[in-house]
Structures are given as C-alpha cells and as structure tokens.
Amino acid sequence: MMQHEVDKMDVSLISGDDGQDRISIKLVGALAGESDICSLTPSQARVLATELIAAVNRAEVKHSLKTSPNLWRRQGEARLRLATAK
C-alpha cells in the first residue's frame, strides 16, 4: 500500500443529470497533484464517514494510553487497588 502526504482535501456535493446526488472527494498531494479519489452515493459517504470516525477514535485512545503517565502502572507496584473482604 502506497502512502502519500495530503496537502488539501476537497469534499463536494455533485448533482447529476439524472437527479442523483453524489459526494466527490478530491485530494491534493505533493507528489501527484490533484486527483479525484472517488465519487460516492450519500449512503456510501455516510458509511465511510462512520468508519473514519471510529478509526480516529481508536487511534486517539491508543495514543492517549501510550502517553498518559496517569494510566501507567508503576513497575513493581503490588498494592491492591480495591478493598478485599475478610
């Protein structure tokens, strides 16, 4: 899979001659210039948006778990965090 840096993204609504609306996504990158990546129906665009939001949320949670010192367990820490019944 090739990865390219994206400088700008343009998302626009296109109304076709047949009355069907499409969502067009254009990317502008340093290497390739401008390229039309895809044209989606509104329902396809909604699925893509939902999947993108879910992936971004997973990445942000993963990043915050790696960098937050409050969530790290100190090495050798053996004390119990919950009370135990005797």
C-alpha positions in Angstrom: 0.0 0.0 0.0 1.4 3.4 -1.0 1.1 6.3 1.4 1.3 9.9 0.3 1.1 13.1 2.2 -2.1 15.0 1.6 -1.9 18.8 1.5 -5.6 19.5 0.9 -8.8 17.6 0.7 -11.9 18.9 -1.0 -15.3 17.2 -0.4 -18.2 18.4 -2.6 -21.8 17.5 -3.4 -22.4 16.9 -7.1 -25.9 16.8 -8.6 -26.1 14.6 -11.7 -28.3 15.0 -14.7 -30.3 12.0 -13.6 -31.2 13.8 -10.3 -28.9 11.6 -8.2 -26.6 13.3 -5.8 -23.0 12.1 -5.4 -20.3 13.1 -3.0 -16.9 13.7 -4.6 -13.6 13.6 -2.7 -10.6 15.2 -4.2 -7.1 15.1 -2.7 -4.2 17.4 -3.4 -0.8 15.9 -2.6 2.7 17.0 -3.1 3.6 14.1 -5.4 0.5 13.5 -7.5 -1.0 17.0 -7.9 -4.8 16.9 -7.8 -6.6 13.6 -8.1 -10.3 12.6 -7.9 -10.2 9.7 -5.4 -13.9 8.7 -5.6 -17.5 9.6 -6.1 -19.9 8.1 -3.6 -23.6 7.9 -3.1 -24.8 9.6 0.1 -25.3 6.3 1.9 -21.7 5.2 0.9 -20.4 8.5 2.1 -22.2 8.0 5.4 -20.6 4.6 5.9 -17.2 6.0 5.0 -17.6 8.8 7.5 -18.7 6.4 10.3 -15.7 4.2 9.7 -13.3 7.1 9.6 -14.7 8.5 12.9 -14.4 5.0 14.5 -10.8 4.6 13.3 -9.8 8.1 14.5 -11.3 7.4 17.9 -9.4 4.1 18.2 -6.2 5.9 17.2 -6.7 8.7 19.7 -7.4 6.2 22.6 -4.4 4.2 21.7 -2.2 7.3 21.6 -3.5 8.6 24.9 -2.9 5.2 26.6 0.7 5.3 25.4 1.4 8.9 26.5 -0.6 9.4 29.7 1.6 8.8 32.8 -1.5 8.7 35.0 -2.6 5.4 33.3 0.7 3.6 33.6 1.2 1.1 36.3 4.5 1.7 38.0 6.9 -1.2 37.8 6.9 -3.3 41.0 3.6 -1.7 42.2 1.9 -4.6 44.0 -0.6 -2.9 46.3 -4.2 -3.7 45.8 -6.4 -1.1 44.3 -9.7 -2.5 45.6 -10.7 -3.3 49.2 -11.0 -7.0 50.0 -13.5 -8.6 52.3 -12.2 -10.8 55.2 
